[in-house]
Amino acid sequence: MAYEFDLFVIGAGSGGVRAARFAAGFGAKVAVAESRYLGGTCVNVGCVPKKLLVYGAHFADDFEQASGFGWSLGDADFDWATLIANKDREIHRLNGIYRNLLVNSGVTLLEGHAKLTGPNEVEVNGQRHTAKHILIATGGWPQIPDIPGREHAISSNEAFFLKALPKRVLVVGGGYIAVEFAGIFHGLGAKTSLLYRGDMFLRGFDGAVRKHLHEELTKRGMDVQFNADIARIDKQADGSLKATLKDGRELEADCVFYATGRRPMLDNLGLENTHVKLDKRGFVEVDDQYQSAEPSILAIGDVIGRVQLTPVALAEGMAVARRLFKPEQYRPVDYRMIPTAVFSLPNIGTVGLSEEQAIEDGHKVQIFESSFRPMKLTLTECQERTLMKLVVDADTDKVLGCHMVGPEAGEIVQGLAIALKAGATKQHFDETIGVHPTAAEEFVTMRTPVKR
């Protein structure tokens, strides 16, 4: 059968655009359908605008510390509307770049909601299109629990477009999005409480990292409450919100922000017209080659619920394009040693196994750990400390994990991720000469294992 397109991509986020561009570059005839915004979650309501807001929040620290270096500053005045307007302008610029990337690659861009009408057919704006392969890359969507008053709460989607900075914010959740936004609101001057229903936030991260960040956030004056969850939200006569917790306590706020997980964005996608199956969590079920139960339909990125990170979606998109249209260049995505950062204040950077994961996997481990006050802060009153940690296999000397909490942690760990990917040992770290004076050199000067 002759098809209109070789590949039809539903969703113009990071993974979808990467797959489309590469497939077109390999000579395939490609279409992309997008109903919302080009660039997906990351560019519009995710990592990019969030990082810009984190930068904005960090200036409070810079102003406070400047006096130690001889700078005399007047009272700083922050304007939320200016930050948001400038953020919007930058996102609009990036939307244009994504449009040009697609169009200049020869991809047909269809702006409208795409619905599957069969295993090789998609309908957009009332027009039906056929394709040999269809790729679902529709991403995820924030979830707010079904509690009384949930309509008064916001998610990350709305947080980027608030008309004013709330004076009092309750952030609900224990993942990286909750921790990051709590840092943003707190750093910009809002009275912020972070509520998490568990014993300690950032489940899955190294225990020392979680504990250290908690200590640093508390030092900064953020109200962090564990084993705390909201039962209902009520709007008061003055427009403020009253959150009633499950333990009976009541907290007042101007904004209740939920970051309690994301669901796959499959609304009105027409999966019922195909044999595509979902797993028990509701994500599209695919094999190692991202193929669904319907052979012609593939899926990548957040919608399959594996590692929900932009660079992973990019790698998956590239892998799909290569396997389908340039098989001699195909190589599977390696999900081991994926570096990641949490842009909390202070930042977290991590790659490889946590101490807990390494032990659970059967490794006999040696732990190298250092906590210190960075050089930049020695002329200031700030008592923030940086944490660095290496998890090493005691039998092979191989470095299994690298973890950091402190300024520019993501920037530092990116370089170390290459070393861990290449199989570096602790001896390699020890024999590497440090860049002095930097915080990063601590990773190559830790000599004595920590006794547990």
C-alpha positions in Angstrom: 0.0 0.0 0.0 1.2 3.5 -0.8 1.2 5.9 2.2 1.2 9.7 2.2 4.0 9.7 4.8 6.7 7.4 5.9 6.5 8.7 9.4 3.8 10.6 11.1 4.7 12.1 14.5 2.1 13.1 17.0 3.6 15.8 19.3 6.2 18.4 18.6 8.1 18.2 21.8 11.7 17.3 22.3 11.5 13.6 21.3 9.0 14.1 18.5 10.9 16.9 16.8 14.2 15.0 17.1 12.7 11.9 15.5 11.0 13.9 12.8 14.1 16.0 11.9 16.5 13.0 11.8 14.0 10.8 9.8 13.6 13.6 7.3 17.4 14.0 7.1 17.6 10.3 6.3 15.3 10.8 3.3 11.9 9.9 4.8 8.7 11.8 4.1 7.6 13.1 7.5 4.7 15.0 9.1 4.4 16.3 12.6 1.1 17.3 14.2 1.0 19.6 17.3 -2.1 21.1 18.9 -0.5 23.1 21.6 3.0 24.6 21.4 6.2 23.8 19.6 8.9 22.5 21.8 6.6 20.6 24.2 6.7 20.7 27.9 10.4 21.4 28.3 10.5 24.5 26.2 7.1 25.9 27.2 6.1 24.8 30.8 9.1 22.8 31.9 12.9 22.8 32.1 13.6 26.0 30.1 11.3 28.5 31.8 11.8 26.8 35.2 15.6 27.3 34.9 15.0 31.0 34.0 13.0 31.4 37.1 15.6 29.6 39.2 18.2 32.1 37.9 15.9 34.9 38.9 15.4 33.5 42.4 19.2 33.1 42.9 19.9 36.8 42.6 18.6 37.2 46.2 21.7 35.2 47.3 24.0 37.2 45.1 22.8 40.6 46.4 23.1 39.4 50.0 26.6 38.1 49.5 27.9 41.0 47.5 28.7 43.2 50.6 31.3 40.7 51.7 33.2 41.6 48.5 33.0 45.3 49.0 29.8 46.1 47.0 27.3 48.5 48.6 23.9 48.0 47.2 20.6 49.7 47.8 17.5 47.8 48.7 16.8 45.3 45.9 13.3 45.4 44.4 11.9 42.4 42.4 9.2 42.7 39.8 7.5 39.4 38.9 5.8 40.9 35.8 9.1 41.8 34.3 10.5 38.3 34.8 7.5 36.6 33.3 7.3 39.0 30.3 11.0 38.4 29.6 10.5 34.7 30.0 7.6 34.7 27.6 9.6 36.6 25.0 12.4 34.0 25.2 10.0 31.0 24.9 8.3 32.7 21.9 11.8 32.9 20.3 12.4 29.2 21.0 9.0 28.3 19.5 10.2 30.0 16.3 13.4 28.1 16.3 11.6 24.8 16.7 9.3 25.8 13.8 12.3 26.6 11.6 14.1 23.3 12.6 11.1 21.3 11.4 10.2 23.3 8.2 13.9 23.6 7.1 14.3 19.9 7.5 11.5 19.3 5.0 9.0 18.1 7.6 5.3 18.9 7.0 4.0 20.7 10.1 0.3 20.3 10.8 -1.0 22.5 13.6 -4.1 20.8 15.1 -5.1 17.9 17.3 -4.2 14.5 15.8 -6.4 11.5 16.4 -5.6 7.9 15.4 -8.4 6.5 13.2 -6.6 3.3 12.4 -3.1 1.6 12.6 -1.9 3.7 9.7 -4.2 6.6 9.7 -4.4 9.9 11.5 -7.0 12.7 11.4 -6.0 16.4 11.9 -8.4 19.3 11.4 -10.9 17.0 9.7 -8.3 15.8 7.2 -7.1 12.2 7.1 -3.5 11.3 6.5 -1.9 7.9 6.1 1.6 6.8 7.2 3.6 3.6 7.2 4.8 4.4 10.8 3.1 6.6 13.4 5.1 7.8 16.4 3.2 8.9 19.6 5.3 11.6 21.4 2.5 13.5 23.2 4.3 13.8 26.6 2.8 14.1 30.0 0.4 16.3 31.9 0.4 17.4 35.6 -2.0 15.7 38.0 -3.8 17.3 40.9 -5.4 14.8 43.3 -9.2 14.6 43.4 -9.8 16.4 46.7 -12.5 18.9 47.6 -11.4 22.3 46.3 -8.9 21.0 43.8 -10.1 23.7 41.4 -8.4 26.3 43.6 -5.0 24.7 43.2 -2.5 25.2 40.3 0.1 23.0 38.7 3.4 23.8 36.9 1.4 24.6 33.8 -0.2 27.6 35.4 2.7 28.6 37.6 4.6 30.1 34.7 1.7 32.5 33.9 0.7 33.8 37.3 -0.1 37.5 37.1 1.6 38.3 40.4 3.9 36.6 42.8 1.8 35.1 45.6 2.8 36.3 49.1 2.1 32.9 50.7 2.6 29.6 48.8 2.0 26.0 49.7 3.9 23.6 47.5 2.7 20.0 47.6 4.9 17.2 46.5 8.2 15.5 47.1 9.7 15.2 43.7 12.2 17.4 41.9 9.4 19.7 40.4 8.1 20.4 43.9 11.5 21.1 45.4 12.5 23.3 42.5 9.4 25.5 42.6 9.5 25.7 46.4 13.1 27.2 45.9 11.8 29.6 43.2 8.9 31.0 45.3 11.0 31.2 48.4 14.0 32.8 46.7 11.7 35.4 45.1 10.4 36.4 48.4 7.2 34.4 49.0 6.5 32.8 52.3 6.8 29.2 51.2 5.9 25.9 52.8 6.8 22.6 51.1 4.5 19.7 52.1 5.2 16.1 51.4 3.2 13.1 52.6 6.3 10.9 53.0 9.1 10.9 55.5 11.7 12.5 53.2 11.5 14.1 49.8 13.3 13.2 46.6 12.7 9.4 46.8 15.2 7.5 44.7 18.0 10.0 45.2 21.0 9.2 47.4 20.1 9.4 51.1 23.0 11.8 51.9 21.8 14.1 49.2 18.2 14.2 50.5 19.3 14.8 54.0 21.8 17.5 53.0 19.3 19.4 50.9 16.7 19.3 53.6 19.3 20.9 56.0 20.2 23.6 53.5 16.5 24.5 52.7 15.8 24.7 56.5 18.8 27.0 56.9 17.4 29.3 54.3 14.2 29.6 56.3 12.0 27.5 54.1 9.2 25.7 56.0 9.6 22.0 55.0 6.9 19.7 56.4 7.1 15.9 56.0 4.2 13.5 56.7 1.9 16.3 55.7 -0.9 16.1 53.1 -3.9 18.3 52.2 -7.4 16.9 52.7 -9.3 19.9 51.2 -8.9 23.4 50.0 -11.4 26.2 50.7 -11.5 29.7 49.2 -12.0 32.4 51.8 -14.1 35.6 51.5 -11.0 37.7 50.9 -9.8 35.5 48.1 -7.2 33.6 50.1 -7.1 29.9 50.4 -7.4 27.7 53.5 -5.8 24.2 53.3 -7.0 21.7 55.8 -4.5 18.9 56.3 -5.3 15.3 57.0 -4.0 15.7 60.5 -6.6 18.5 61.1 -4.2 21.5 60.9 -5.2 24.5 58.8 -2.8 26.5 56.7 -3.6 29.8 54.9 -2.1 30.7 51.6 -2.6 32.7 48.5 -1.5 29.9 46.2 -1.6 26.1 46.5 0.8 24.6 44.0 0.7 20.8 43.3 3.6 18.8 41.9 2.4 15.3 42.7 3.1 13.5 39.5 2.3 13.5 35.8 0.1 11.3 33.7 0.6 10.4 30.0 -1.2 12.8 27.7 -3.5 10.5 25.7 -6.7 12.5 25.7 -8.9 11.9 22.7 -5.9 10.3 20.9 -8.0 7.5 19.4 -6.1 4.6 20.8 -9.4 2.6 20.8 -9.1 2.5 17.1 -5.8 0.6 17.3 -4.4 -2.4 19.2 -2.1 -0.1 21.3 -2.0 -1.3 24.9 -1.4 0.6 28.1 0.6 -0.6 31.1 -0.8 -0.8 34.6 0.2 2.9 35.2 -1.6 4.1 32.1 1.5 4.7 29.9 1.8 3.3 26.4 3.4 -0.1 26.5 6.3 -0.6 24.1 9.1 -3.0 23.6 12.9 -2.3 23.5 12.5 -0.7 20.1 9.6 1.5 21.2 7.1 -0.5 19.2 3.6 -0.8 20.6 1.3 -3.8 20.4 0.2 -2.2 17.1 3.3 -2.9 14.9 2.9 0.3 12.9 2.6 2.5 16.0 5.6 3.5 18.2 5.9 5.7 21.2 8.7 7.6 23.0 9.3 10.1 25.8 7.2 10.8 28.8 4.2 9.0 27.3 6.0 5.6 27.8 6.9 6.4 31.5 10.5 5.2 31.5 13.0 7.9 32.3 11.1 11.2 32.0 13.9 13.6 31.0 14.3 15.7 27.9 17.7 14.3 26.9 16.3 10.8 27.2 13.4 11.6 24.9 15.9 13.1 22.4 17.9 9.9 22.5 14.8 7.8 22.0 13.7 9.9 19.1 17.0 9.6 17.4 17.1 5.8 18.0 13.6 5.4 16.3 14.6 7.5 13.3 17.8 5.6 12.8 16.3 2.1 13.2 13.5 2.9 10.7 15.4 4.9 8.1 19.2 4.5 8.7 19.6 1.0 10.3 23.3 0.9 9.8 23.6 3.8 12.2 21.2 2.4 14.8 22.3 1.8 18.4 19.9 1.3 21.3 19.5 3.9 24.0 21.6 3.0 27.1 19.6 3.9 30.2 22.6 3.3 32.5 24.6 6.2 34.0 22.0 8.9 33.0 23.1 12.2 34.6 20.5 14.5 36.0 20.2 17.7 37.9 17.6 19.2 40.3 17.6 22.9 40.1 16.8 23.4 43.7 18.6 26.2 45.6 21.3 24.8 46.1 21.4 22.6 43.0 21.7 18.8 43.0 23.8 16.9 40.3 23.9 13.2 40.2 24.9 10.3 38.0 25.0 6.5 38.6 23.9 4.6 41.6 23.0 5.9 45.0 24.6 4.3 48.0 21.3 2.6 48.8 20.9 1.3 45.2 24.5 0.0 45.0 24.0 -2.0 48.2 20.6 -3.3 47.0 22.3 -4.4 43.8 24.8 -6.5 45.8 27.9 -4.3 45.6 30.3 -4.1 48.5 30.7 -0.3 48.6 33.2 2.2 49.7 31.8 5.7 50.3 33.9 8.9 49.9 32.1 12.0 51.1 33.0 15.6 51.7 31.0 18.5 53.1 32.5 22.0 53.0 31.8 25.7 52.9 32.6 26.9 49.3 35.4 29.4 48.9 33.0 32.1 47.5 31.1 32.2 50.8 34.2 32.6 53.1 33.9 36.4 52.8 30.1 36.4 53.5 27.8 35.5 56.4 26.3 32.6 54.4 26.8 29.2 56.1 25.7 27.1 53.1 27.7 23.9 52.7 28.4 21.9 49.6 28.2 18.1 49.6 30.1 15.8 47.3 30.0 12.0 47.3 31.4 9.1 45.4 30.0 5.5 45.6 32.7 3.0 44.8 32.7 -0.7 44.3 35.2 -2.0 46.9 36.1 -5.1 44.9 36.7 -3.5 41.4 37.5 0.1 42.4 34.9 1.2 39.8 33.0 4.5 40.6 29.3 3.5 40.6 27.8 6.8 41.5 28.7 10.5 41.8 26.5 13.0 43.8 26.7 16.7 44.6 24.6 19.3 46.3 25.9 22.8 45.7 26.3 25.7 43.2 26.6 24.6 39.6 26.2 20.9 40.5 24.7 20.0 37.2 27.5 21.7 35.3 30.1 19.8 37.3 28.4 16.4 37.2 27.9 16.5 33.4 31.7 16.2 32.9 32.0 13.4 35.5 29.2 11.5 33.8 31.5 11.0 30.8 34.1 9.4 33.2 31.5 7.1 34.8 30.1 6.1 31.4 33.7 5.2 30.4 34.1 3.0 33.4 36.4 5.2 35.5 37.8 3.8 38.8 38.5 5.6 42.0 42.2 5.4 41.1 41.5 7.4 37.9 39.9 10.0 40.0 42.8 10.0 42.4 45.4 10.3 39.6 43.5 13.2 38.0 45.0 16.6 38.9 42.4 19.1 40.2 41.6 22.5 38.9 42.5 24.9 41.8 40.9 26.6 43.4 37.5 25.2 42.6 34.8 23.2 44.3 35.0 20.6 41.6 38.5 19.6 42.5 37.1 18.0 45.7 36.0 15.1 43.6 39.6 14.2 42.8 41.0 14.8 46.3 38.8 12.6 48.5 41.1 9.9 49.8 39.7 8.4 52.9 36.5 6.3 52.8 33.7 7.3 55.2 33.0 4.7 57.9 29.4 3.7 58.2 
